[in-house]
Amino acid sequence: LILHREALALRPVGHTDRSMSLNNLAKQLSSHFDHRGNDEDLDQAIALQREVLALRPVGHANRSMSLNNLANLLSSRFQHRGNDEDLDQTIALYRDA
């Protein structure tokens, strides 16, 4: 996680590859959540994936992947916490993907 955070710091807002670093850090936080069960990791991964999605507007080559990644994380949070809003967002994101 430390190296992914450092890599993100090297790609500040406006950097053309920032979305890639955000995505990589989000994936690692998700994996960390899977192994440790820390809710904060999952919440942070979701926030980062939302940032990724904002950097990949309609027509972007990787938008569908970003929609799917965010949906997967929200689905995990729904399974963990049972929040219906997460499920509703998951379904909407999968439809858009």
Phi and psi in degrees as GROMACS dihedral restraints (atoms count N, CA, C in turn):
[ dihedral_restraints ]
;  ai    aj    ak    al  type     phi  dphi    fc
    3     4     5     6     1   -61.2    20    10
    4     5     6     7     1   -44.7    20    10
    6     7     8     9     1   -66.4    20    10
    7     8     9    10     1   -36.5    20    10
    9    10    11    12     1   -67.8    20    10
   10    11    12    13     1   -36.3    20    10
   12    13    14    15     1   -66.0    20    10
   13    14    15    16     1   -40.2    20    10
   15    16    17    18     1   -65.3    20    10
   16    17    18    19     1   -40.8    20    10
   18    19    20    21     1   -62.7    20    10
   19    20    21    22     1   -40.4    20    10
   21    22    23    24     1   -63.7    20    10
   22    23    24    25     1   -39.1    20    10
   24    25    26    27     1   -62.3    20    10
   25    26    27    28     1   -27.6    20    10
   27    28    29    30     1   -79.6    20    10
   28    29    30    31     1    -7.9    20    10
   30    31    32    33     1  -123.7    20    10
   31    32    33    34     1    77.7    20    10
   33    34    35    36     1   -68.4    20    10
   34    35    36    37     1   172.7    20    10
   36    37    38    39     1   -51.8    20    10
   37    38    39    40     1   130.8    20    10
   39    40    41    42     1    99.9    20    10
   40    41    42    43     1   -16.7    20    10
   42    43    44    45     1   -69.6    20    10
   43    44    45    46     1   137.8    20    10
   45    46    47    48     1   -64.0    20    10
   46    47    48    49     1   -25.0    20    10
   48    49    50    51     1  -104.9    20    10
   49    50    51    52     1    13.3    20    10
   51    52    53    54     1   -58.5    20    10
   52    53    54    55     1   -40.8    20    10
   54    55    56    57     1   -61.0    20    10
   55    56    57    58     1   -33.8    20    10
   57    58    59    60     1   -65.6    20    10
   58    59    60    61     1   -43.7    20    10
   60    61    62    63     1   -68.0    20    10
   61    62    63    64     1   -39.4    20    10
   63    64    65    66     1   -60.1    20    10
   64    65    66    67     1   -45.3    20    10
   66    67    68    69     1   -62.0    20    10
   67    68    69    70     1   -44.5    20    10
   69    70    71    72     1   -63.0    20    10
   70    71    72    73     1   -42.7    20    10
   72    73    74    75     1   -65.9    20    10
   73    74    75    76     1   -41.3    20    10
   75    76    77    78     1   -60.6    20    10
   76    77    78    79     1   -41.8    20    10
   78    79    80    81     1   -62.7    20    10
   79    80    81    82     1   -41.1    20    10
   81    82    83    84     1   -68.1    20    10
   82    83    84    85     1   -38.7    20    10
   84    85    86    87     1   -64.8    20    10
   85    86    87    88     1   -38.5    20    10
   87    88    89    90     1   -63.0    20    10
   88    89    90    91     1   -43.7    20    10
   90    91    92    93     1   -63.4    20    10
   91    92    93    94     1   -41.6    20    10
   93    94    95    96     1   -60.8    20    10
   94    95    96    97     1   -42.0    20    10
   96    97    98    99     1   -61.4    20    10
   97    98    99   100     1   -43.7    20    10
   99   100   101   102     1   -58.6    20    10
  100   101   102   103     1   -35.6    20    10
  102   103   104   105     1   -88.8    20    10
  103   104   105   106     1   -33.2    20    10
  105   106   107   108     1  -109.9    20    10
  106   107   108   109     1   -21.2    20    10
  108   109   110   111     1    74.1    20    10
  109   110   111   112     1    20.8    20    10
  111   112   113   114     1   -81.5    20    10
  112   113   114   115     1   113.7    20    10
  114   115   116   117     1   -56.3    20    10
  115   116   117   118     1   -35.0    20    10
  117   118   119   120     1   -61.4    20    10
  118   119   120   121     1   -36.2    20    10
  120   121   122   123     1   -62.0    20    10
  121   122   123   124     1   -44.6    20    10
  123   124   125   126     1   -66.2    20    10
  124   125   126   127     1   -44.0    20    10
  126   127   128   129     1   -61.3    20    10
  127   128   129   130     1   -40.2    20    10
  129   130   131   132     1   -69.2    20    10
  130   131   132   133     1   -38.8    20    10
  132   133   134   135     1   -61.2    20    10
  133   134   135   136     1   -41.0    20    10
  135   136   137   138     1   -64.3    20    10
  136   137   138   139     1   -44.8    20    10
  138   139   140   141     1   -60.8    20    10
  139   140   141   142     1   -41.7    20    10
  141   142   143   144     1   -66.2    20    10
  142   143   144   145     1   -40.6    20    10
  144   145   146   147     1   -66.3    20    10
  145   146   147   148     1   -31.5    20    10
  147   148   149   150     1   -64.7    20    10
  148   149   150   151     1   -39.0    20    10
  150   151   152   153     1   -63.4    20    10
  151   152   153   154     1   -42.9    20    10
  153   154   155   156     1   -58.1    20    10
  154   155   156   157     1   -48.5    20    10
  156   157   158   159     1   -59.8    20    10
  157   158   159   160     1   -38.8    20    10
  159   160   161   162     1   -64.7    20    10
  160   161   162   163     1   -26.9    20    10
  162   163   164   165     1   -87.5    20    10
  163   164   165   166     1    -4.4    20    10
  165   166   167   168     1  -124.4    20    10
  166   167   168   169     1    80.0    20    10
  168   169   170   171     1   -68.6    20    10
  169   170   171   172     1   172.0    20    10
  171   172   173   174     1   -52.5    20    10
  172   173   174   175     1   131.1    20    10
  174   175   176   177     1   100.5    20    10
  175   176   177   178     1   -16.5    20    10
  177   178   179   180     1   -68.6    20    10
  178   179   180   181     1   139.7    20    10
  180   181   182   183     1   -58.6    20    10
  181   182   183   184     1   -29.6    20    10
  183   184   185   186     1  -106.4    20    10
  184   185   186   187     1    12.9    20    10
  186   187   188   189     1   -63.0    20    10
  187   188   189   190     1   -43.7    20    10
  189   190   191   192     1   -59.7    20    10
  190   191   192   193     1   -40.6    20    10
  192   193   194   195     1   -63.0    20    10
  193   194   195   196     1   -41.3    20    10
  195   196   197   198     1   -66.4    20    10
  196   197   198   199     1   -41.0    20    10
  198   199   200   201     1   -60.0    20    10
  199   200   201   202     1   -44.2    20    10
  201   202   203   204     1   -65.5    20    10
  202   203   204   205     1   -43.0    20    10
  204   205   206   207     1   -61.6    20    10
  205   206   207   208     1   -45.0    20    10
  207   208   209   210     1   -65.4    20    10
  208   209   210   211     1   -41.6    20    10
  210   211   212   213     1   -60.5    20    10
  211   212   213   214     1   -41.8    20    10
  213   214   215   216     1   -61.3    20    10
  214   215   216   217     1   -42.3    20    10
  216   217   218   219     1   -67.3    20    10
  217   218   219   220     1   -42.4    20    10
  219   220   221   222     1   -65.4    20    10
  220   221   222   223     1   -35.5    20    10
  222   223   224   225     1   -63.7    20    10
  223   224   225   226     1   -41.5    20    10
  225   226   227   228     1   -61.5    20    10
  226   227   228   229     1   -42.8    20    10
  228   229   230   231     1   -67.0    20    10
  229   230   231   232     1   -37.2    20    10
  231   232   233   234     1   -61.4    20    10
  232   233   234   235     1   -45.0    20    10
  234   235   236   237     1   -63.1    20    10
  235   236   237   238     1   -32.6    20    10
  237   238   239   240     1   -81.1    20    10
  238   239   240   241     1   -39.2    20    10
  240   241   242   243     1  -114.1    20    10
  241   242   243   244     1   -20.8    20    10
  243   244   245   246     1    76.9    20    10
  244   245   246   247     1    23.0    20    10
  246   247   248   249     1   -80.2    20    10
  247   248   249   250     1   116.2    20    10
  249   250   251   252     1   -60.1    20    10
  250   251   252   253     1   -31.1    20    10
  252   253   254   255     1   -62.2    20    10
  253   254   255   256     1   -39.0    20    10
  255   256   257   258     1   -61.9    20    10
  256   257   258   259     1   -41.1    20    10
  258   259   260   261     1   -65.2    20    10
  259   260   261   262     1   -43.9    20    10
  261   262   263   264     1   -60.3    20    10
  262   263   264   265     1   -43.1    20    10
  264   265   266   267     1   -66.4    20    10
  265   266   267   268     1   -38.2    20    10
  267   268   269   270     1   -58.2    20    10
  268   269   270   271     1   -49.1    20    10
  270   271   272   273     1   -61.4    20    10
  271   272   273   274     1   -45.0    20    10
  273   274   275   276     1   -62.2    20    10
  274   275   276   277     1   -41.6    20    10
  276   277   278   279     1   -67.0    20    10
  277   278   279   280     1   -42.3    20    10
  279   280   281   282     1   -61.8    20    10
  280   281   282   283     1   -37.5    20    10
  282   283   284   285     1   -64.2    20    10
  283   284   285   286     1   -41.6    20    10
  285   286   287   288     1   -69.5    20    10
  286   287   288   289     1   -30.8    20    10
